[in-house]
Amino acid sequence: MKPKITYIYTSLLYVCAFILFLEWLYPVNQVGDVTNMSVFILYTVFCFLISMLGVKWWLSMPLKGLGLIFIIDSLYMAAPVLSRTWIEQLLLEVGYNLNALITQQWYDLTPLFRSVLFLLLIWMLSYLLHYWFIVMKQVFVFVLLTFVYLSLLDTFTVYEANAAIVRTFIVSFVALGMSNFYKEIDRESVRFAWLKKSPIWAMPLISVVLFSTLVGYAAPKFDPQWPDPVPFIQSAAQNAGGPGSGAGIQKVGYGENDSQLGGSFVQDYTPVFQAAAKEEHYWRVETKDLYTGKGWEKSTDPNYELQHGGDIGLETFSGNVETEEFDTMIDFQNESHMEKIVYPYGVSEVESEQQVDLQLDRRYGEIRTELDGDGMRLDQYTITYESPSFAIDKLREASTGEDPETIMDRYTQLPDSLPDRVGELAADITEDDENRYDKAQSIESYFGRNGFTYQISNVPVPEEDQDYVDQFLFDSKVGYCDNYSTSMVIMLRSLDIPARWAKGFTSGEVIQNGETTDDYDIYEVTNANAHSWAEVYFPGSGWVPFEPTQGFSNLGNFHMNVDETSQDNALDSEEQETPQGQQEQVREEEAEEAAAQNDNNTTNFGVNWWYLLIGTAAVGIIVWIIYRTRFRWRTAYLFRKLMRRRDAETFQDAFHCLLELLQHKGMAKKPDQTLREYAKRVDFRYGTHEMHHLTAHYERILYKNEMNNQDTAKLSRSWKYLMKQIIA
């Protein structure tokens, strides 16, 4: 008999498997669009703990399933769990996602369905790793796959796997050592009792791991001997597939060259700057006016003018626009400095403790920072600006014939290669609109109403003879801010509405709130906040920002000029026309309706919880009945199988089931007993001779490889009779 390795040591091996699996989860938060990663890690701990404790399958499966349902309900469901609304929402999700799977629309899968798949993967791997590490003790394959996985992510994505590879090396070394040690224990039948008393066996393993790690850390390291393969692979892929095959995976961030738009990228949350501000707004850097069919360029070279005393003479809107003065402080992080000023709309002054020359290009709205003719990067500066608020009624009243000729010539430019269907689509979208503002709004909202999807992966680059906007509008319908903003600008230009392409950053994420409304909020702006949007020209107002990108909201301020006096008078007259008694009656009816609604909500909540309790109890009873009668089901199944197949493998399965039933009834075979002695003991206990015949036939199959179909048919009935005797 082989010694049974103690539970504590197999648990240590399984903990190593858990740590290695976490190295697969950590990068997902950076390379994928995954939020609430801590929830998935907690579910991983839950699944691995259940597997490590050796919980029976009939209990572990419901537990893991309930954990999955709890997470999905917490993250995505608003209705009470297992309520009618909850079930309807779930069924809708299932139907929609099954349709997406059948039609191979992978990017249409909802976050709920993707989370379910991810949780099921964690559930499955918790079992597989337990089987590989504990049962089979086959560790090396998973270790190798982990190293390959981390190496690929480190090479081709933004994930830095240096520390992860070191951790994986240490844990893998320990796991491989323990696994091989346990194999030797099993192979040589070494007594394990002395290992319980002393952990001395682990000292050589720990020493080797620590020594190897220290040597690897302290030893001198050569520079890379091979060139970086990523540029070569991207270049080869692009050359092989032509211009439309994609521009490789890029890292998101602010860039200078916009002449070739398109292609996928990965998010990069490296901080660029922090800003103390009292409101959200765009951080503008520059605009571009020449669309080539592939991207954006500047139609002329920039003409920079030196700004004196920090005053900035940049006007993007007219003096008729209402404004409110604010200031904001910008602090660049690490080495993320720029040789340009990032500024809100209405910038009027820039102050910095560093000596710097501010060079303004009025045409493109670019403010460069220089010193003695060379570009200079500022660490910190303060901006004073007049935040504009555009009157919607004034924008609707803007007259088309009042556009300056220079504005029309420069900002309605279109390439000759632009397909006619782009302009035809713009005309269809705006056919019911009578003014420029409504037309701009119709195009701005068009994408959200017509199946366009915001995504950063698998975004195509136009073919050599294909227009960037045309491809997005009619072929792919997937992309990010550059696709949406460029398409809006070009469709507006096709309607002879002056528009241009603006770029910079969104407001960022608040990392510290001010204590009062007069205090500043602290925003952190990262590379992932790099953004582009559309600007539309309105006579009498100037350039107005619009936000067509799916999932983003316009950070500009808008308002309606309303005659407050007439509005108040209208409200007063309505109240006077309503008798006092009627007003009180209306209030009472509203109160009764609200109370009734609350009662209904409370009743629904209670009924839902009753459904949950009754359903759980019913499932528990069914599981208990199935478990209690499991040997009856197995007896019926195996008997039919024996009568149908009558082969050696099926008879051995039946004999093993008999042994398992005897063990369950307290008649387990003793370690020092032979099979024949055990059969004699069973026959004596139940007053039969069936066990003797079954054991003899089993030994002939096992040791002599003899099989008689007639004997098997007769013994099948003996086996069934004995099983019933034991179960009864």
LINDAPE-V890907 format. One line per field, one symbol per residue. phi: phi as a letter, one per 40 degrees, with the letter a starting at -180 (. if undefined). Layout:
phi->???
//
This chain:
phi->.ccccccccccccccccccccccccdcdcccbcbbfccccccccdccccccccgcdccbccccccccccccccccbbccdcgcccccccccccccccccccccgccccccdcccccccccccdcccccccccccccfbccccccccccdccccccbbcccbdccccccccccccccccccccccdcccfccccccccaccccccccccccccccccccccbccdcbcdccdccccccccccgccchcgcbbcicbccbcbchgcabcbcccbabbcabacacbcbabbbbcbgbabbccbccbcbcccggcbcbbbacccccbbcbbabbbcbfbccbcbccaccgdbabbacccabcbbbccbgbbcbbafgbcbbccaabbbabccbccccccccdccccccccccccbbcbcccccccccccccccbcccbbcccccccccccccbbgcbcabbfccbccdbbcccccccbbcfbibdccccccccccccccgbcaabbaiaccgbcbacccbcccccbbbbbdccdababbbcbdgbhcbcbbccdgbbcccbbabcbccccccccccccccccdcccdcccccccccccccccccccccccccccdcccccccccccccccccbcccccccccccccccbfbccccccccccccccccccgbcccdccccccccccccccbgbbcccccccccccccbbfcabcccccccccccccccccccc
//
